[in-house]
Amino acid sequence: MIVVDSSVVAYLYLPGDYTEAAEALLGHDADWAAPLLWRSEFRNILAGYMRRRTLTLEMACDLQREAESLLAGAEHEVDSRQVLELVRDSDCSVYDCEFVALAMTLGVKLVTMDAKLLKTFPKHAVPLIAG
């Protein structure tokens, strides 16, 4: 099991530079987990594509549904105190700290390409690809 941030989910469903890496990760470890927050963040990513007219509403809804299916049963609430402690001890956003908190709680790694998370939490966050 691994925790993935919303960007990794987006890389899987929206073709780009990291799509192959996200597909390889899924092939290597298909047991992905995320805090409930991932849904809103993924919807926000899809909204950007819709506003740029890269995706239609129906395409975005289909991608959201597919991603929700992938993470069904693997979405978790996180402990607010733990998240706020991580925020206190770092310069990372509350949103990012939710992913770190979940990885810590589950005792697994967070896969991300967020440079700040990788630098701040090297014991808990690993890059999707080595860079």
N, CA, C and O atoms as CSV, one atom per row, in Angstrom:
chain,resi,resn,atom,element,x,y,z
A,1,MET,N,N,0.844,-1.182,0.000
A,1,MET,CA,C,0.000,0.000,0.000
A,1,MET,C,C,0.884,1.238,0.000
A,1,MET,O,O,1.945,1.272,0.624
A,2,ILE,N,N,0.415,2.257,-0.721
A,2,ILE,CA,C,1.067,3.566,-0.734
A,2,ILE,C,C,-0.008,4.643,-0.669
A,2,ILE,O,O,-1.153,4.419,-1.061
A,3,VAL,N,N,0.374,5.803,-0.175
A,3,VAL,CA,C,-0.486,6.979,-0.249
A,3,VAL,C,C,-0.030,7.764,-1.471
A,3,VAL,O,O,1.166,7.963,-1.679
A,4,VAL,N,N,-0.979,8.203,-2.267
A,4,VAL,CA,C,-0.662,9.032,-3.432
A,4,VAL,C,C,-1.340,10.380,-3.271
A,4,VAL,O,O,-2.451,10.477,-2.750
A,5,ASP,N,N,-0.651,11.420,-3.728
A,5,ASP,CA,C,-1.312,12.724,-3.683
A,5,ASP,C,C,-2.163,12.903,-4.933
A,5,ASP,O,O,-2.099,12.092,-5.858
A,6,SER,N,N,-2.944,13.947,-4.957
A,6,SER,CA,C,-3.893,14.178,-6.040
A,6,SER,C,C,-3.202,14.327,-7.388
A,6,SER,O,O,-3.762,13.953,-8.418
A,7,SER,N,N,-2.010,14.862,-7.389
A,7,SER,CA,C,-1.282,15.023,-8.649
A,7,SER,C,C,-0.932,13.674,-9.257
A,7,SER,O,O,-0.998,13.511,-10.476
A,8,VAL,N,N,-0.565,12.714,-8.434
A,8,VAL,CA,C,-0.243,11.388,-8.956
A,8,VAL,C,C,-1.488,10.772,-9.592
A,8,VAL,O,O,-1.399,10.140,-10.644
A,9,VAL,N,N,-2.636,10.952,-8.965
A,9,VAL,CA,C,-3.889,10.473,-9.554
A,9,VAL,C,C,-4.114,11.175,-10.895
A,9,VAL,O,O,-4.493,10.539,-11.878
A,10,ALA,N,N,-3.881,12.469,-10.927
A,10,ALA,CA,C,-4.055,13.225,-12.174
A,10,ALA,C,C,-3.093,12.741,-13.250
A,10,ALA,O,O,-3.475,12.623,-14.415
A,11,TYR,N,N,-1.854,12.462,-12.873
A,11,TYR,CA,C,-0.889,11.955,-13.854
A,11,TYR,C,C,-1.378,10.656,-14.481
A,11,TYR,O,O,-1.121,10.395,-15.657
A,12,LEU,N,N,-2.073,9.850,-13.708
A,12,LEU,CA,C,-2.568,8.578,-14.213
A,12,LEU,C,C,-3.656,8.784,-15.271
A,12,LEU,O,O,-3.695,8.068,-16.271
A,13,TYR,N,N,-4.524,9.747,-15.051
A,13,TYR,CA,C,-5.697,9.916,-15.910
A,13,TYR,C,C,-5.578,11.006,-16.964
A,13,TYR,O,O,-6.346,11.017,-17.926
A,14,LEU,N,N,-4.639,11.914,-16.802
A,14,LEU,CA,C,-4.491,13.031,-17.741
A,14,LEU,C,C,-3.107,12.948,-18.385
A,14,LEU,O,O,-2.106,13.158,-17.702
A,15,PRO,N,N,-3.029,12.652,-19.655
A,15,PRO,CA,C,-1.743,12.438,-20.319
A,15,PRO,C,C,-0.783,13.608,-20.115
A,15,PRO,O,O,-1.147,14.775,-20.264
A,16,GLY,N,N,0.449,13.255,-19.771
A,16,GLY,CA,C,1.468,14.271,-19.537
A,16,GLY,C,C,2.818,13.631,-19.297
A,16,GLY,O,O,3.016,12.442,-19.546
A,17,ASP,N,N,3.742,14.438,-18.809
A,17,ASP,CA,C,5.119,13.993,-18.607
A,17,ASP,C,C,5.255,12.827,-17.633
A,17,ASP,O,O,6.177,12.022,-17.763
A,18,TYR,N,N,4.355,12.726,-16.665
A,18,TYR,CA,C,4.495,11.710,-15.629
A,18,TYR,C,C,3.477,10.568,-15.751
A,18,TYR,O,O,3.368,9.733,-14.852
A,19,THR,N,N,2.746,10.534,-16.844
A,19,THR,CA,C,1.719,9.503,-17.008
A,19,THR,C,C,2.315,8.104,-17.002
A,19,THR,O,O,1.798,7.216,-16.325
A,20,GLU,N,N,3.385,7.899,-17.740
A,20,GLU,CA,C,4.011,6.570,-17.772
A,20,GLU,C,C,4.472,6.138,-16.386
A,20,GLU,O,O,4.328,4.974,-16.013
A,21,ALA,N,N,5.022,7.074,-15.629
A,21,ALA,CA,C,5.484,6.755,-14.277
A,21,ALA,C,C,4.311,6.386,-13.375
A,21,ALA,O,O,4.414,5.460,-12.571
A,22,ALA,N,N,3.198,7.102,-13.505
A,22,ALA,CA,C,2.011,6.790,-12.698
A,22,ALA,C,C,1.449,5.424,-13.081
A,22,ALA,O,O,1.032,4.659,-12.212
A,23,GLU,N,N,1.438,5.118,-14.367
A,23,GLU,CA,C,0.965,3.811,-14.818
A,23,GLU,C,C,1.878,2.700,-14.293
A,23,GLU,O,O,1.399,1.651,-13.863
A,24,ALA,N,N,3.187,2.933,-14.331
A,24,ALA,CA,C,4.138,1.941,-13.825
A,24,ALA,C,C,3.952,1.736,-12.321
A,24,ALA,O,O,4.015,0.610,-11.828
A,25,LEU,N,N,3.723,2.833,-11.597
A,25,LEU,CA,C,3.485,2.732,-10.157
A,25,LEU,C,C,2.251,1.887,-9.874
A,25,LEU,O,O,2.272,1.027,-8.993
A,26,LEU,N,N,1.184,2.127,-10.613
A,26,LEU,CA,C,-0.044,1.355,-10.430
A,26,LEU,C,C,0.196,-0.117,-10.742
A,26,LEU,O,O,-0.345,-0.997,-10.071
A,27,GLY,N,N,1.000,-0.378,-11.752
A,27,GLY,CA,C,1.325,-1.758,-12.093
A,27,GLY,C,C,2.165,-2.439,-11.021
A,27,GLY,O,O,2.051,-3.645,-10.801
A,28,HIS,N,N,3.001,-1.663,-10.365
A,28,HIS,CA,C,3.882,-2.198,-9.313
A,28,HIS,C,C,3.149,-2.348,-7.980
A,28,HIS,O,O,3.334,-3.337,-7.270
A,29,ASP,N,N,2.318,-1.363,-7.649
A,29,ASP,CA,C,1.568,-1.373,-6.389
A,29,ASP,C,C,0.216,-0.724,-6.638
A,29,ASP,O,O,0.102,0.501,-6.663
A,30,ALA,N,N,-0.799,-1.545,-6.820
A,30,ALA,CA,C,-2.136,-1.042,-7.143
A,30,ALA,C,C,-2.958,-0.702,-5.902
A,30,ALA,O,O,-4.123,-0.319,-6.017
A,31,ASP,N,N,-2.370,-0.837,-4.735
A,31,ASP,CA,C,-3.079,-0.570,-3.479
A,31,ASP,C,C,-2.816,0.878,-3.071
A,31,ASP,O,O,-1.971,1.153,-2.220
A,32,TRP,N,N,-3.553,1.792,-3.691
A,32,TRP,CA,C,-3.386,3.222,-3.446
A,32,TRP,C,C,-4.364,3.691,-2.379
A,32,TRP,O,O,-5.494,3.209,-2.299
A,33,ALA,N,N,-3.916,4.638,-1.561
A,33,ALA,CA,C,-4.764,5.239,-0.533
A,33,ALA,C,C,-4.588,6.753,-0.589
A,33,ALA,O,O,-3.571,7.253,-1.071
A,34,ALA,N,N,-5.586,7.474,-0.092
A,34,ALA,CA,C,-5.530,8.943,-0.068
A,34,ALA,C,C,-6.511,9.456,0.977
A,34,ALA,O,O,-7.491,8.786,1.303
A,35,PRO,N,N,-6.241,10.659,1.504
A,35,PRO,CA,C,-7.238,11.277,2.375
A,35,PRO,C,C,-8.432,11.714,1.533
A,35,PRO,O,O,-8.305,11.906,0.323
A,36,LEU,N,N,-9.574,11.869,2.163
A,36,LEU,CA,C,-10.783,12.272,1.443
A,36,LEU,C,C,-10.589,13.555,0.623
A,36,LEU,O,O,-11.253,13.756,-0.393
A,37,LEU,N,N,-9.704,14.386,1.061
A,37,LEU,CA,C,-9.410,15.644,0.383
A,37,LEU,C,C,-9.034,15.450,-1.082
A,37,LEU,O,O,-9.252,16.354,-1.890
A,38,TRP,N,N,-8.477,14.304,-1.446
A,38,TRP,CA,C,-8.014,14.092,-2.820
A,38,TRP,C,C,-9.123,14.358,-3.824
A,38,TRP,O,O,-8.854,14.849,-4.920
A,39,ARG,N,N,-10.370,14.042,-3.471
A,39,ARG,CA,C,-11.486,14.233,-4.409
A,39,ARG,C,C,-11.627,15.693,-4.824
A,39,ARG,O,O,-11.759,15.998,-6.009
A,40,SER,N,N,-11.599,16.588,-3.849
A,40,SER,CA,C,-11.734,18.018,-4.161
A,40,SER,C,C,-10.545,18.521,-4.960
A,40,SER,O,O,-10.708,19.304,-5.896
A,41,GLU,N,N,-9.362,18.079,-4.600
A,41,GLU,CA,C,-8.176,18.516,-5.337
A,41,GLU,C,C,-8.211,18.000,-6.773
A,41,GLU,O,O,-7.861,18.729,-7.700
A,42,PHE,N,N,-8.624,16.767,-6.961
A,42,PHE,CA,C,-8.710,16.209,-8.310
A,42,PHE,C,C,-9.781,16.936,-9.124
A,42,PHE,O,O,-9.581,17.222,-10.305
A,43,ARG,N,N,-10.919,17.235,-8.490
A,43,ARG,CA,C,-11.961,18.012,-9.184
A,43,ARG,C,C,-11.423,19.375,-9.600
A,43,ARG,O,O,-11.756,19.872,-10.675
A,44,ASN,N,N,-10.596,19.980,-8.759
A,44,ASN,CA,C,-10.013,21.273,-9.087
A,44,ASN,C,C,-9.075,21.161,-10.295
A,44,ASN,O,O,-9.056,22.044,-11.153
A,45,ILE,N,N,-8.311,20.091,-10.359
A,45,ILE,CA,C,-7.441,19.854,-11.517
A,45,ILE,C,C,-8.296,19.691,-12.774
A,45,ILE,O,O,-7.998,20.275,-13.816
A,46,LEU,N,N,-9.358,18.896,-12.667
A,46,LEU,CA,C,-10.252,18.703,-13.807
A,46,LEU,C,C,-10.905,20.019,-14.231
A,46,LEU,O,O,-11.095,20.267,-15.422
A,47,ALA,N,N,-11.244,20.853,-13.262
A,47,ALA,CA,C,-11.847,22.149,-13.570
A,47,ALA,C,C,-10.911,22.999,-14.424
A,47,ALA,O,O,-11.357,23.684,-15.345
A,48,GLY,N,N,-9.624,22.956,-14.120
A,48,GLY,CA,C,-8.653,23.690,-14.919
A,48,GLY,C,C,-8.638,23.220,-16.365
A,48,GLY,O,O,-8.571,24.030,-17.290
A,49,TYR,N,N,-8.702,21.913,-16.554
A,49,TYR,CA,C,-8.752,21.361,-17.914
A,49,TYR,C,C,-10.041,21.776,-18.614
A,49,TYR,O,O,-10.030,22.075,-19.809
A,50,MET,N,N,-11.154,21.797,-17.879
A,50,MET,CA,C,-12.424,22.229,-18.470
A,50,MET,C,C,-12.361,23.705,-18.872
A,50,MET,O,O,-12.830,24.079,-19.947
A,51,ARG,N,N,-11.792,24.524,-18.022
A,51,ARG,CA,C,-11.701,25.958,-18.328
A,51,ARG,C,C,-10.803,26.236,-19.526
A,51,ARG,O,O,-11.017,27.199,-20.263
A,52,ARG,N,N,-9.789,25.381,-19.717
A,52,ARG,CA,C,-8.914,25.516,-20.886
A,52,ARG,C,C,-9.507,24.812,-22.099
A,52,ARG,O,O,-8.906,24.768,-23.173
A,53,ARG,N,N,-10.704,24.261,-21.899
A,53,ARG,CA,C,-11.425,23.550,-22.954
A,53,ARG,C,C,-10.674,22.324,-23.484
A,53,ARG,O,O,-10.795,21.950,-24.651
A,54,THR,N,N,-9.892,21.711,-22.583
A,54,THR,CA,C,-9.182,20.476,-22.913
A,54,THR,C,C,-10.061,19.270,-22.612
A,54,THR,O,O,-9.915,18.213,-23.225
A,55,LEU,N,N,-10.980,19.441,-21.656
A,55,LEU,CA,C,-11.943,18.408,-21.295
A,55,LEU,C,C,-13.344,18.991,-21.323
A,55,LEU,O,O,-13.552,20.151,-20.967
A,56,THR,N,N,-14.299,18.184,-21.747
A,56,THR,CA,C,-15.700,18.573,-21.623
A,56,THR,C,C,-16.176,18.196,-20.225
A,56,THR,O,O,-15.485,17.487,-19.493
A,57,LEU,N,N,-17.336,18.667,-19.869
A,57,LEU,CA,C,-17.931,18.299,-18.582
A,57,LEU,C,C,-18.078,16.790,-18.485
A,57,LEU,O,O,-17.741,16.199,-17.459
A,58,GLU,N,N,-18.571,16.171,-19.524
A,58,GLU,CA,C,-18.778,14.717,-19.495
A,58,GLU,C,C,-17.456,13.967,-19.350
A,58,GLU,O,O,-17.384,12.985,-18.613
A,59,MET,N,N,-16.424,14.412,-20.035
A,59,MET,CA,C,-15.114,13.772,-19.915
A,59,MET,C,C,-14.588,13.907,-18.491
A,59,MET,O,O,-14.065,12.950,-17.920
A,60,ALA,N,N,-14.730,15.101,-17.924
A,60,ALA,CA,C,-14.266,15.333,-16.552
A,60,ALA,C,C,-15.033,14.451,-15.565
A,60,ALA,O,O,-14.438,13.867,-14.659
A,61,CYS,N,N,-16.348,14.355,-15.739
A,61,CYS,CA,C,-17.159,13.508,-14.854
A,61,CYS,C,C,-16.745,12.044,-14.973
A,61,CYS,O,O,-16.676,11.329,-13.973
A,62,ASP,N,N,-16.471,11.601,-16.199
A,62,ASP,CA,C,-16.026,10.219,-16.403
A,62,ASP,C,C,-14.693,9.963,-15.709
A,62,ASP,O,O,-14.515,8.924,-15.075
A,63,LEU,N,N,-13.754,10.903,-15.824
A,63,LEU,CA,C,-12.453,10.744,-15.177
A,63,LEU,C,C,-12.592,10.741,-13.658
A,63,LEU,O,O,-11.942,9.954,-12.970
A,64,GLN,N,N,-13.440,11.624,-13.140
A,64,GLN,CA,C,-13.658,11.663,-11.690
A,64,GLN,C,C,-14.228,10.334,-11.213
A,64,GLN,O,O,-13.786,9.787,-10.203
A,65,ARG,N,N,-15.196,9.828,-11.932
A,65,ARG,CA,C,-15.829,8.554,-11.563
A,65,ARG,C,C,-14.802,7.412,-11.611
A,65,ARG,O,O,-14.772,6.561,-10.722
A,66,GLU,N,N,-13.969,7.403,-12.647
A,66,GLU,CA,C,-12.958,6.353,-12.775
A,66,GLU,C,C,-11.936,6.430,-11.636
A,66,GLU,O,O,-11.552,5.407,-11.069
A,67,ALA,N,N,-11.505,7.638,-11.310
A,67,ALA,CA,C,-10.538,7.810,-10.217
A,67,ALA,C,C,-11.165,7.421,-8.873
A,67,ALA,O,O,-10.512,6.793,-8.039
A,68,GLU,N,N,-12.411,7.790,-8.670
A,68,GLU,CA,C,-13.101,7.411,-7.434
A,68,GLU,C,C,-13.216,5.892,-7.333
A,68,GLU,O,O,-13.110,5.334,-6.240
A,69,SER,N,N,-13.428,5.231,-8.448
A,69,SER,CA,C,-13.491,3.779,-8.461
A,69,SER,C,C,-12.143,3.171,-8.070
A,69,SER,O,O,-12.088,2.192,-7.326
A,70,LEU,N,N,-11.059,3.759,-8.578
A,70,LEU,CA,C,-9.717,3.280,-8.241
A,70,LEU,C,C,-9.459,3.353,-6.736
A,70,LEU,O,O,-8.863,2.443,-6.161
A,71,LEU,N,N,-9.906,4.432,-6.105
A,71,LEU,CA,C,-9.630,4.649,-4.686
A,71,LEU,C,C,-10.776,4.228,-3.763
A,71,LEU,O,O,-10.734,4.482,-2.559
A,72,ALA,N,N,-11.786,3.590,-4.325
A,72,ALA,CA,C,-12.920,3.139,-3.512
A,72,ALA,C,C,-12.435,2.228,-2.389
A,72,ALA,O,O,-11.702,1.268,-2.625
A,73,GLY,N,N,-12.850,2.541,-1.173
A,73,GLY,CA,C,-12.458,1.752,-0.007
A,73,GLY,C,C,-11.085,2.097,0.536
A,73,GLY,O,O,-10.644,1.521,1.531
A,74,ALA,N,N,-10.404,3.038,-0.116
A,74,ALA,CA,C,-9.049,3.409,0.307
A,74,ALA,C,C,-8.937,4.902,0.606
A,74,ALA,O,O,-7.846,5.473,0.601
A,75,GLU,N,N,-10.083,5.519,0.866
A,75,GLU,CA,C,-10.113,6.935,1.223
A,75,GLU,C,C,-10.252,7.021,2.735
A,75,GLU,O,O,-11.061,6.319,3.342
A,76,HIS,N,N,-9.449,7.896,3.332
A,76,HIS,CA,C,-9.371,7.929,4.794
A,76,HIS,C,C,-9.539,9.339,5.342
A,76,HIS,O,O,-9.118,10.327,4.741
A,77,GLU,N,N,-10.167,9.387,6.499
A,77,GLU,CA,C,-10.154,10.629,7.274
A,77,GLU,C,C,-8.802,10.699,7.963
A,77,GLU,O,O,-8.193,9.670,8.256
A,78,VAL,N,N,-8.340,11.898,8.217
A,78,VAL,CA,C,-7.073,12.060,8.926
A,78,VAL,C,C,-7.319,12.795,10.234
A,78,VAL,O,O,-8.303,13.518,10.390
A,79,ASP,N,N,-6.407,12.591,11.159
A,79,ASP,CA,C,-6.514,13.207,12.468
A,79,ASP,C,C,-6.134,14.692,12.378
A,79,ASP,O,O,-5.018,15.023,11.976
A,80,SER,N,N,-7.040,15.561,12.744
A,80,SER,CA,C,-6.805,17.006,12.627
A,80,SER,C,C,-5.608,17.467,13.442
A,80,SER,O,O,-4.819,18.290,12.977
A,81,ARG,N,N,-5.467,16.948,14.642
A,81,ARG,CA,C,-4.333,17.357,15.472
A,81,ARG,C,C,-3.010,16.993,14.793
A,81,ARG,O,O,-2.082,17.801,14.763
A,82,GLN,N,N,-2.928,15.800,14.262
A,82,GLN,CA,C,-1.700,15.378,13.585
A,82,GLN,C,C,-1.399,16.288,12.394
A,82,GLN,O,O,-0.251,16.680,12.182
A,83,VAL,N,N,-2.422,16.619,11.624
A,83,VAL,CA,C,-2.235,17.509,10.472
A,83,VAL,C,C,-1.742,18.873,10.944
A,83,VAL,O,O,-0.799,19.427,10.378
A,84,LEU,N,N,-2.374,19.408,11.971
A,84,LEU,CA,C,-1.984,20.736,12.465
A,84,LEU,C,C,-0.586,20.719,13.074
A,84,LEU,O,O,0.138,21.710,12.973
A,85,GLU,N,N,-0.198,19.626,13.697
A,85,GLU,CA,C,1.181,19.512,14.205
A,85,GLU,C,C,2.180,19.521,13.045
A,85,GLU,O,O,3.233,20.151,13.141
A,86,LEU,N,N,1.859,18.835,11.965
A,86,LEU,CA,C,2.736,18.828,10.796
A,86,LEU,C,C,2.835,20.224,10.183
A,86,LEU,O,O,3.905,20.641,9.738
A,87,VAL,N,N,1.717,20.934,10.164
A,87,VAL,CA,C,1.723,22.314,9.663
A,87,VAL,C,C,2.596,23.190,10.555
A,87,VAL,O,O,3.400,23.985,10.068
A,88,ARG,N,N,2.429,23.037,11.856
A,88,ARG,CA,C,3.212,23.818,12.815
A,88,ARG,C,C,4.706,23.612,12.615
A,88,ARG,O,O,5.491,24.556,12.718
A,89,ASP,N,N,5.092,22.384,12.331
A,89,ASP,CA,C,6.506,22.032,12.247
A,89,ASP,C,C,7.085,22.143,10.836
A,89,ASP,O,O,8.232,21.759,10.606
A,90,SER,N,N,6.313,22.656,9.906
A,90,SER,CA,C,6.791,22.753,8.521
A,90,SER,C,C,6.268,24.035,7.881
A,90,SER,O,O,5.586,24.840,8.515
A,91,ASP,N,N,6.605,24.194,6.621
A,91,ASP,CA,C,6.104,25.324,5.842
A,91,ASP,C,C,5.121,24.822,4.786
A,91,ASP,O,O,4.864,25.508,3.797
A,92,CYS,N,N,4.573,23.626,4.998
A,92,CYS,CA,C,3.668,23.017,4.026
A,92,CYS,C,C,2.214,23.379,4.338
A,92,CYS,O,O,1.866,23.705,5.472
A,93,SER,N,N,1.385,23.312,3.311
A,93,SER,CA,C,-0.029,23.635,3.472
A,93,SER,C,C,-0.744,22.551,4.269
A,93,SER,O,O,-0.268,21.422,4.379
A,94,VAL,N,N,-1.870,22.910,4.810
A,94,VAL,CA,C,-2.716,21.948,5.514
A,94,VAL,C,C,-3.080,20.815,4.562
A,94,VAL,O,O,-3.080,19.644,4.943
A,95,TYR,N,N,-3.390,21.177,3.321
A,95,TYR,CA,C,-3.800,20.171,2.344
A,95,TYR,C,C,-2.690,19.135,2.128
A,95,TYR,O,O,-2.943,17.931,2.145
A,96,ASP,N,N,-1.475,19.613,1.927
A,96,ASP,CA,C,-0.350,18.700,1.725
A,96,ASP,C,C,-0.085,17.858,2.965
A,96,ASP,O,O,0.251,16.678,2.864
A,97,CYS,N,N,-0.237,18.473,4.134
A,97,CYS,CA,C,0.023,17.747,5.378
A,97,CYS,C,C,-0.990,16.634,5.618
A,97,CYS,O,O,-0.692,15.681,6.339
A,98,GLU,N,N,-2.173,16.733,5.034
A,98,GLU,CA,C,-3.139,15.641,5.152
A,98,GLU,C,C,-2.588,14.366,4.527
A,98,GLU,O,O,-2.768,13.279,5.075
A,99,PHE,N,N,-1.926,14.491,3.397
A,99,PHE,CA,C,-1.359,13.320,2.725
A,99,PHE,C,C,-0.221,12.723,3.547
A,99,PHE,O,O,-0.101,11.503,3.662
A,100,VAL,N,N,0.612,13.592,4.117
A,100,VAL,CA,C,1.719,13.127,4.964
A,100,VAL,C,C,1.167,12.437,6.206
A,100,VAL,O,O,1.639,11.365,6.585
A,101,ALA,N,N,0.176,13.042,6.834
A,101,ALA,CA,C,-0.418,12.457,8.037
A,101,ALA,C,C,-0.983,11.071,7.754
A,101,ALA,O,O,-0.821,10.151,8.556
A,102,LEU,N,N,-1.640,10.926,6.618
A,102,LEU,CA,C,-2.192,9.610,6.288
A,102,LEU,C,C,-1.083,8.590,6.081
A,102,LEU,O,O,-1.182,7.461,6.563
A,103,ALA,N,N,-0.037,8.972,5.375
A,103,ALA,CA,C,1.088,8.053,5.170
A,103,ALA,C,C,1.695,7.631,6.511
A,103,ALA,O,O,2.017,6.460,6.712
A,104,MET,N,N,1.846,8.588,7.417
A,104,MET,CA,C,2.403,8.280,8.733
A,104,MET,C,C,1.477,7.337,9.500
A,104,MET,O,O,1.934,6.370,10.110
A,105,THR,N,N,0.188,7.617,9.467
A,105,THR,CA,C,-0.787,6.799,10.185
A,105,THR,C,C,-0.812,5.364,9.660
A,105,THR,O,O,-0.887,4.412,10.436
A,106,LEU,N,N,-0.748,5.221,8.346
A,106,LEU,CA,C,-0.793,3.889,7.737
A,106,LEU,C,C,0.567,3.191,7.752
A,106,LEU,O,O,0.659,1.992,7.491
A,107,GLY,N,N,1.616,3.947,8.057
A,107,GLY,CA,C,2.959,3.381,8.072
A,107,GLY,C,C,3.480,3.045,6.690
A,107,GLY,O,O,4.205,2.067,6.504
A,108,VAL,N,N,3.097,3.877,5.712
A,108,VAL,CA,C,3.523,3.670,4.327
A,108,VAL,C,C,4.102,4.966,3.782
A,108,VAL,O,O,4.089,5.995,4.457
A,109,LYS,N,N,4.607,4.909,2.566
A,109,LYS,CA,C,5.178,6.098,1.924
A,109,LYS,C,C,4.107,6.883,1.174
A,109,LYS,O,O,3.124,6.325,0.687
A,110,LEU,N,N,4.325,8.183,1.097
A,110,LEU,CA,C,3.538,9.077,0.255
A,110,LEU,C,C,4.304,9.244,-1.046
A,110,LEU,O,O,5.469,9.641,-1.034
A,111,VAL,N,N,3.663,8.946,-2.166
A,111,VAL,CA,C,4.277,9.146,-3.472
A,111,VAL,C,C,3.774,10.475,-4.017
A,111,VAL,O,O,2.569,10.712,-4.104
A,112,THR,N,N,4.719,11.338,-4.382
A,112,THR,CA,C,4.406,12.688,-4.812
A,112,THR,C,C,5.515,13.222,-5.707
A,112,THR,O,O,6.609,12.661,-5.756
A,113,MET,N,N,5.228,14.295,-6.406
A,113,MET,CA,C,6.272,15.024,-7.117
A,113,MET,C,C,6.388,16.436,-6.542
A,113,MET,O,O,7.046,17.296,-7.128
A,114,ASP,N,N,5.756,16.668,-5.407
A,114,ASP,CA,C,5.800,17.974,-4.751
A,114,ASP,C,C,7.159,18.161,-4.082
A,114,ASP,O,O,7.474,17.488,-3.101
A,115,ALA,N,N,7.955,19.070,-4.616
A,115,ALA,CA,C,9.331,19.271,-4.137
A,115,ALA,C,C,9.380,19.655,-2.658
A,115,ALA,O,O,10.260,19.205,-1.925
A,116,LYS,N,N,8.443,20.478,-2.228
A,116,LYS,CA,C,8.445,20.902,-0.821
A,116,LYS,C,C,8.169,19.722,0.106
A,116,LYS,O,O,8.825,19.577,1.138
A,117,LEU,N,N,7.208,18.882,-0.254
A,117,LEU,CA,C,6.913,17.709,0.564
A,117,LEU,C,C,8.091,16.744,0.590
A,117,LEU,O,O,8.434,16.194,1.636
A,118,LEU,N,N,8.703,16.547,-0.564
A,118,LEU,CA,C,9.844,15.633,-0.635
A,118,LEU,C,C,11.001,16.128,0.226
A,118,LEU,O,O,11.679,15.331,0.875
A,119,LYS,N,N,11.227,17.425,0.234
A,119,LYS,CA,C,12.331,18.004,1.023
A,119,LYS,C,C,11.998,18.025,2.516
A,119,LYS,O,O,12.851,17.728,3.352
A,120,THR,N,N,10.768,18.375,2.840
A,120,THR,CA,C,10.373,18.540,4.235
A,120,THR,C,C,10.154,17.213,4.956
A,120,THR,O,O,10.434,17.094,6.149
A,121,PHE,N,N,9.657,16.228,4.235
A,121,PHE,CA,C,9.309,14.946,4.859
A,121,PHE,C,C,10.006,13.775,4.156
A,121,PHE,O,O,9.333,12.876,3.652
A,122,PRO,N,N,11.331,13.774,4.115
A,122,PRO,CA,C,12.048,12.731,3.366
A,122,PRO,C,C,11.859,11.315,3.923
A,122,PRO,O,O,12.080,10.338,3.208
A,123,LYS,N,N,11.457,11.199,5.182
A,123,LYS,CA,C,11.225,9.871,5.754
A,123,LYS,C,C,9.869,9.301,5.344
A,123,LYS,O,O,9.633,8.097,5.453
A,124,HIS,N,N,8.989,10.170,4.875
A,124,HIS,CA,C,7.621,9.742,4.578
A,124,HIS,C,C,7.226,9.927,3.116
A,124,HIS,O,O,6.305,9.262,2.643
A,125,ALA,N,N,7.897,10.808,2.399
A,125,ALA,CA,C,7.530,11.107,1.012
A,125,ALA,C,C,8.640,10.652,0.071
A,125,ALA,O,O,9.826,10.866,0.324
A,126,VAL,N,N,8.222,10.020,-1.017
A,126,VAL,CA,C,9.162,9.579,-2.050
A,126,VAL,C,C,8.657,10.088,-3.401
A,126,VAL,O,O,7.454,10.250,-3.605
A,127,PRO,N,N,9.594,10.335,-4.319
A,127,PRO,CA,C,9.173,10.871,-5.622
A,127,PRO,C,C,8.570,9.783,-6.514
A,127,PRO,O,O,8.958,8.616,-6.460
A,128,LEU,N,N,7.622,10.201,-7.322
A,128,LEU,CA,C,7.057,9.307,-8.324
A,128,LEU,C,C,8.148,8.819,-9.252
A,128,LEU,O,O,8.195,7.644,-9.618
A,129,ILE,N,N,9.026,9.735,-9.629
A,129,ILE,CA,C,10.198,9.368,-10.418
A,129,ILE,C,C,11.407,10.072,-9.811
A,129,ILE,O,O,11.292,11.178,-9.283
A,130,ALA,N,N,12.536,9.439,-9.890
A,130,ALA,CA,C,13.764,10.067,-9.395
A,130,ALA,C,C,14.129,11.212,-10.324
A,130,ALA,O,O,14.079,11.068,-11.546
A,131,GLY,N,N,14.487,12.324,-9.757
A,131,GLY,CA,C,14.777,13.479,-10.597
A,131,GLY,C,C,16.002,14.094,-10.168
A,131,GLY,O,O,16.429,15.092,-10.749
